[in-house]
Amino acid sequence: MNLHWLGAILIIAGCGGIGFGMALNYKREENTLRQLIRIMDMFCCDLEYRMTPLPELFRKAANASTGQLANLFANVSKELENQIAPDAAYCMASALHRSRELPGKVLFALTDLSRSLGEYDLDGQLQGIKAVQASCNRQLEDLENNRTQRIRSYQTLGLCAGAALAILFL
């Protein structure tokens, strides 16, 4: 009888943990988007006022960011410096392919960003960066508008799914 209760508690804790993990991923996506918006501000300033070369620009972005974004920007910088491919979009695509933990919205924004960097003149690059930044701002706004409800829903859904499974197995 005690093993049944122990199993039920473990099922509820496991499903609850999944719900809390989904809520944590939601918060992580928000933080990554905020970081990316800040990095794009830095890109605009460095390109407009200093005309920083792309490898150095990505190196500075790696130093200014944390987590997966820092690794991604460092990889792109190395690929551009080693001239694995002269195209920034190709280097970004190969670095994105290697980093699988970035949220989907961030991957989409970075893919759009890579298409404008190094392909156009300065004004075109700045317009591309600002367009991606506006897209990230809209996505971040959408995430922030539903934050408390969605996080609470993920947590509640995890616990309730665990309780339902525990009832079924008892």
C-alpha positions in Angstrom: 0.0 0.0 0.0 2.8 2.4 0.8 4.5 1.7 -2.5 1.3 2.9 -4.2 1.4 6.2 -2.4 5.1 6.6 -3.1 4.5 5.9 -6.8 1.7 8.5 -6.9 3.9 11.1 -5.2 6.7 10.4 -7.7 4.3 10.7 -10.7 2.9 14.0 -9.4 6.4 15.3 -8.7 7.6 14.2 -12.2 4.7 15.7 -14.1 4.9 18.8 -11.9 8.6 19.1 -12.7 7.8 19.0 -16.4 5.3 21.8 -16.0 7.8 23.9 -14.0 10.4 23.2 -16.6 8.2 24.5 -19.3 7.6 27.6 -17.3 11.4 28.0 -16.9 11.8 27.7 -20.6 9.2 30.4 -21.2 11.2 32.7 -18.9 14.5 31.7 -20.6 13.0 32.6 -24.0 12.0 36.1 -22.7 15.5 36.7 -21.3 17.2 35.5 -24.5 15.0 37.9 -26.6 15.9 40.8 -24.3 19.5 39.9 -24.7 19.2 39.7 -28.4 17.5 43.1 -28.6 20.3 44.7 -26.6 22.9 43.0 -28.8 21.2 44.4 -31.9 21.4 47.9 -30.4 25.1 47.3 -30.0 25.3 46.1 -33.6 23.6 49.3 -34.9 25.9 51.6 -32.9 29.1 49.7 -33.8 28.3 49.5 -37.5 27.0 53.1 -37.8 29.7 54.9 -35.8 32.8 52.6 -35.8 32.3 50.5 -39.0 33.4 47.5 -37.0 34.2 44.4 -39.1 31.8 41.5 -38.7 34.2 39.1 -36.9 35.0 41.7 -34.3 31.3 42.6 -34.1 30.3 39.1 -33.3 33.2 38.7 -30.8 32.0 41.8 -29.0 28.5 40.4 -29.0 29.8 37.1 -27.5 31.5 39.1 -24.7 28.3 41.1 -24.1 25.9 38.2 -23.9 25.6 35.0 -21.8 24.6 31.4 -22.3 23.8 30.0 -25.7 23.9 33.4 -27.4 27.5 34.0 -26.3 28.5 30.5 -27.6 26.7 31.2 -30.9 28.3 34.6 -31.5 31.7 33.3 -30.5 31.3 30.4 -33.1 30.2 32.8 -35.8 33.2 35.1 -35.0 35.6 32.2 -35.3 34.2 31.0 -38.5 34.4 34.5 -40.1 37.9 35.0 -38.8 39.1 31.6 -40.2 37.2 32.4 -43.4 35.5 29.0 -43.4 32.9 30.8 -45.6 33.1 34.4 -46.7 29.3 34.7 -46.2 28.0 35.8 -42.8 24.7 34.1 -43.5 26.4 30.7 -44.1 28.6 31.1 -40.9 25.5 32.0 -38.9 23.5 29.1 -40.3 26.2 26.6 -39.5 26.6 28.0 -35.9 22.8 27.9 -35.5 22.8 24.3 -36.6 25.3 23.4 -33.9 23.4 25.3 -31.1 20.2 23.5 -30.5 19.1 25.0 -27.2 18.0 28.4 -28.5 14.2 29.0 -28.6 12.5 28.9 -31.9 11.6 32.6 -32.0 15.3 33.5 -31.4 16.4 31.1 -34.1 14.0 32.8 -36.6 15.3 36.3 -35.6 18.9 35.3 -35.9 18.3 33.7 -39.3 16.7 36.9 -40.5 19.6 38.9 -39.0 22.2 36.8 -40.8 20.6 37.5 -44.2 21.2 41.3 -43.9 24.7 41.4 -42.3 27.5 41.6 -44.8 25.2 41.4 -47.8 24.2 45.0 -48.2 25.7 48.5 -47.7 25.7 50.1 -44.3 22.2 51.5 -44.6 20.8 48.2 -45.8 22.4 46.4 -42.9 21.1 48.9 -40.3 17.6 48.6 -41.8 17.8 44.8 -41.6 19.0 45.0 -38.0 16.2 47.4 -37.0 13.6 45.3 -38.8 14.7 42.2 -36.9 14.9 44.2 -33.6 11.3 45.4 -34.2 10.2 41.8 -34.8 12.0 40.7 -31.5 10.3 43.6 -29.7 6.9 42.4 -30.9 7.6 38.8 -29.9 8.8 39.9 -26.5 5.7 42.0 -26.0 3.6 39.0 -26.8 5.5 36.8 -24.4 5.3 39.5 -21.6 1.5 40.0 -22.1 0.7 36.4 -21.3 3.6 35.7 -18.9 1.8 35.2 -15.6 -1.2 33.3 -17.1 1.0 31.0 -19.2 3.5 30.3 -16.5 0.8 29.5 -14.0 -1.0 27.3 -16.7 2.2 25.3 -17.3 2.7 24.7 -13.6 -0.9 23.9 -12.9 -1.2 21.6 -16.0 1.9 19.7 -14.9 0.6 19.1 -11.4 -2.9 18.3 -12.6 -1.6 15.8 -15.2 0.5 14.1 -12.5 -2.5 13.9 -10.2 -4.7 12.5 -13.0 -2.1 9.8 -13.8 -1.7 9.0 -10.1 -5.4 8.5 -9.8 -5.5 6.3 -12.9 -2.7 4.1 -11.6 -4.1 3.8 -8.1 
